[in-house]
Amino acid sequence: MNTPEYDFLFKLLLIGDSGVGKSCLLLRFADDTYTESYISTIGVDFKIRTIELEGRTVKLQIWDTAGQERFRTVTDNDTFTNVKQWLQEIDRYASEGVNKLLVGNKSDLTGKKVVEYTVAKEFADQLSIPFLETSAKNATNVEQAF
């Protein structure tokens, strides 16, 4: 029997409205690259990244969904409004006690920002979910999001 090359395997699912930058965040985290071109994910895509954490090897299997779903962008108020719907879907279909993180992506677009950090943070706090603003473009908080 083969011994796995990792101590832990975690499966992460990126969900949120189309165009909020899920694929770009995944590309930045897994491959440390960024592209301006927008190609909608068809179905589901995934990448694997293995990290060392506290002396253990952790394999992350990260699934990127087809963008009709918990991510939001700080430049589009509708994607923020839709977060509650996606959280209901998570509660409906995911295992009880699944970890959640609300990510406000595209924080580099400060001139187009319509959802202020304090508003999003207060919303996340009310739901007892951690909140983090990220930018796949300039790699701000990408590592922390995963």
N, C-alpha and C positions, 0 to 999 in steps of 0.2 A: 504494500500500500504506500502510495506517495505521500510524503509530508508536505503540507502547503507551504509556500514560500512567504507566508505572512502569519502574524499572530492573531490579527482581527480583520474581519471584512465588514465594511459598512456600505450600505446602499443609500445613496442620496438621490432625491427626486427634485428637480427644478420645475416648478409650476408657476404660471402667471400668464397674463394677457400677452397676445402676440406683439412683438416689436419692443418689448421692455428690456431686452438684452440678455436673456438667459443663455443663449448660445455663445454670445461674446464673453460672458463671465466664465463659462465652462472652458472655452478656448484659451482664455487668459490663464486660468488656474491650471489646466492640464498641460498646455503646450507653451505658455508664456508668450502668446502671440495675440494680435488684435487686427481686425479687418473692419474697414468702413462699409464694405458691401453687405447689404442685407439680403440674406436668402432664408426664406421661411423654412423651418424644420418640418419635414414631412414625417408623420408618424412619431417615432421616438428614436433618438440617437443616444449613444453613451460613450463615455471615455473612462479610462482607468488611470488613477495616479496612486502610487505607493509612497507613503511618507514614513519617516521615523518619528515616533512620539514617545517620550519617556523610556527610551531603550527598547521599544517594541516596534515591530513592522506592521503598519496599518495599510490595508488595501482599500481604497475608496473607489467604488463603482458608482459613477455619477450619471444619472439618466436625465436627458434633456427632452422635455415634452414638446409637443407640437403647438405650443403657444395659444391655446384658447383657454387658458386656465388661470399663485400666490405671489408671484413677483409683481412688483409695480415699479414704475419709473417716476422720478420726482418731477418730470416734465409733462405728465399727463394725469390730470385729476381723475379721469374715468378709471384708469388702471388702479388707482388708490381706492376708489369706491368699490371696485370689484373684489378687493382682498377678502372682505367678509364672505362673499360667495365661495371663494376658493378655500377658505378655512373651513366652511361647512362641508365641502367636498372631502377635505382631508379627514375631518372628524367622522364622516360617513364611511369612508373606505379604508382608512389606514388603521393600523394596529393601535390599540389604546396606549396612551403614553408616548406616542411618537414625538420626537424632538422637532420643533419648528423654529424657523428664523425668518423674520420679515426683513426683506432686503429692498432698499430704495436705491435702484441703479441709476446710472447716468448723472451722478453728482457733479461731474465736471461741467455740465451744461448749466452753470449758475444763472445765466441770463434768461433761461427758459424754465427755471424752476417754478412750479406752481404749488407744490406741497412742501411746506417748511418742515425742517427737521423736528422742531418741537411738536408740531401737530402729529406727525407720523410716530414719534417716540411716545407721545401720550396715548395714541391709539393702541400701539403695541403693548404698552404697560397695562392698559385696561384689560387686555386679553392675556396678560402674563406671558408674552412672547418677546424674546430679545429682538432688538431692531438695530440695523446697521446700514449706513449709506455706503455705496460702492461706486467705483468707476472702472469698468473693464478697459476703457480707453487708456487711462493713465495708471491703472493697476492699484488704485486706492482701495484698501481694505478687502481686496479679493482673497488673499490668503486667509484672513480672519473670517470671511464668510463661510469658508469650508472647514 
